[in-house]
Amino acid sequence: MIQVLDTRWLGKEGVIAVFAVPHREGVALVESGPESAFPQVVRALSELGYELSDVTHLFLTHIHLDHAGAAWRFAEAGARVYVHPRGAPHLANPEKLIKSAERIYGDRMKELWGELRPLPQDRLFAVEDGERVEAGGLVFTPYATPGHAVHHHVWTVGESVFTGDVAGVRLLGGPALPPCPPPDIQLEDWRASIARLRALPADTLYLTHFGGYRDKEAMLEGLEARLSDWGDWVLRRLKEGKTPEEMVPLFEEKVKEELLAAGLDEAAVARYEAANPSAYSVYGLVRYWQKHHPEAL
Ligand SMILES: [Zn+2]
């Protein structure tokens, strides 16, 4: 019953998903996709027989623009939007969100992510950890899962869990890689969130990047090992006195080798780079060590 919609962001297939969950009064979405992909998501919904006005609820895992950029569009069409309390103020007033994204994406901002407008307050609901939301006979439950972002929830419905970015990025049957962009990366929190995912009774994992997977245990084990390995790798380079700029090409090469060793080809490596740029993970992990463990440097 859960439908994986491909946003085809920038014409790329299988990079950013939106999930549609039909219920007896319409359809709920998990993630909005980026605003630049909004027309494609509306098309995908209509192929399932839904109009925009049939979207009753939108559950967001976190407010990064690939997950929540089009939330205001769905809210303006009448959907109720549910998000972590630390994310809600930035959707109501996206000024800070735009500024911090502009710092990373510069003048490519609009082309990549489209437009961002304040989300109507009466459509916006901040939900706490464990606070159940009923939608047309289904129950959606958020679980606070920081580490990738402080404002991150996973959402469960029945046996399924929508993992946002905290279960990693996994494409074309390859391994799950942890996306580590600045500014929130916190490895201890992330490990605790992985433990929380393991303990949830939900066994099918829906990754925004990309799709549903049933091998939860093996996948989370691999993710956790890689998270530690990446963290250690950046720490060693910092201790050697390398700058982030010097680390980026080395880290890109390391990630490429890991993916090729897992049996993927160059095209798959490029798709992983599009979904989860290695350079951002260098900057995010450098910030983690400097902010949380200056004593280790
Ligand atoms: Zn994210």
Boltz pocket constraint, residues with backbone or C-beta under 6 A from the ligand:
constraints:
  - pocket:
      binder: B
      contacts: [[A, 62], [A, 64], [A, 148], [A, 149], [A, 165]]
      max_distance: 6.0
